[in-house]
Amino acid sequence: MYPPELVQPMKDDLTSVGFNQCTTASEVDEMIKHTEGALLMVVNSVCGCAAGNLRPGVKLSIQNDIKPNTLATVFAGVDGEATNQARKYFLPYPPSSPSVALFKDGKLVHFLERHHIEGGTAQMIADNLAEAYKEFC
């Protein structure tokens, strides 16, 4: 577990633009099972690729006319219960942090694993997600 004062700015980076922070398994279940339409679930983390690519890319991706109607996030290494529960919905993909899942009516339709995020730019991540939004949102 990381100290709360260390991760709070990283959590705020997403919640300040409309992401709902899930900290329990039941919050994750509620979010995924009961969201109609498109849900973007981000597995946030303290790693450099989350700060340098993921969070900026995700924030850039939602600056479009076509985007998910609901945004949520869990924090790997901090909100363990919520993260573990979210990862059950990501199967068959293995645990990956950071990562991004797009759901349509509770079904996983698009997923970015860490290896899709590392080494990419924020713009590449935003473009990838924007294409998925066009198809599923």
URFEN-V475342 format. One record per backbone hydrogen bond with DSSP energy under -1.0 kcal/mol. CO is the residue of the C=O (numbers start at 0). NH is the residue of the N-H. Records with the same first field share a line. If there is no record, write none. Layout:
BEGIN
CO=NH, NH
END
This chain:
BEGIN
2=5, 6
3=7
6=10
7=11
8=12
10=13, 14
11=15
13=16, 18
14=17
19=72
23=27
24=28
25=29
26=30
27=31
28=32
29=33
36=104
37=69
38=102
39=71
40=100
41=73
42=98
43=75
46=50
47=51
48=52, 53
49=54
52=56
53=57
54=58
55=59
56=60
57=61
59=62
69=39
70=19
71=41
72=21
73=43
74=77, 78
77=79
78=82
79=83
80=84
81=85
82=86
85=88
89=92
98=42
99=111
100=40
101=108, 109
102=38
103=106
106=103
109=101
111=99
112=115
113=116, 117
116=119
120=124
121=125
122=126
123=127
124=128
125=129
126=130
127=131
128=132
129=133
130=134
131=135
132=136
END
